[in-house]
Amino acid sequence: MSIGWIVGSSLATVVLLTGIISLISSMRKNNNRRWPWWFIGFGVAALVSAAINYPGT
């Protein structure tokens, strides 16, 4: 397994979870913020890219 794939997918997961948690927090406080959506979009795109580039055997 490639170390780059592991680090990239881990970072994407952290960014995605940060976006989701921030979005839920801002919804509870009735704040309208855009940056959690950018984090969620980046995390999903990075995970899709990691799945496409998964090192096969």
N, C-alpha and C positions, 0 to 999 in steps of 0.2 A: 504494500500500500504506500502511496506517495504521501510524504509529509505535507506537501503543499495542499493536497486535497483535504486532508484532515484539518489543517489550520484554516483554510478557506471556508469549509462547511461549518466549522465551529464558530468562526467570526460571524458568518451569515446568520447562524442560529441566535447568537447573542444579540445582534442588531435587530433581528425580527422580534425577539421576545421583549427587548427594550421598547420598541415601537408599540407593541400590543399593550404592554403594561402602562405606558404613557398615555395611550389613547383611552384606555379604560379609566385611568385617573382623571384625565381632562373631561371625560364625559360625566363623571360623578360630580365634578366641580362646576359643570356647565361652562367650561372654557372651550372656545373654538380655536384650536391650534392646528396648523398644517404639518408641522414637522414630524409628528408620529406617523402620518401617512407616507412620508418620504422614507422613513426608516423601514416601514413595513414593505413598501415597494422594493427598496434596495435589498432587503433580506430575502424576499421571495425570488427576485431576479438572480441573486447570488446562489441561492440553493438550486434553482433550475440549471444554472450554469455549471454548478458542481456536479449535478446528476448527469448532465450531458457529457462532461469531461471525466467521469468516473473511470479510473484506470481498470480496465477489464483484464481478466486473466488469459 
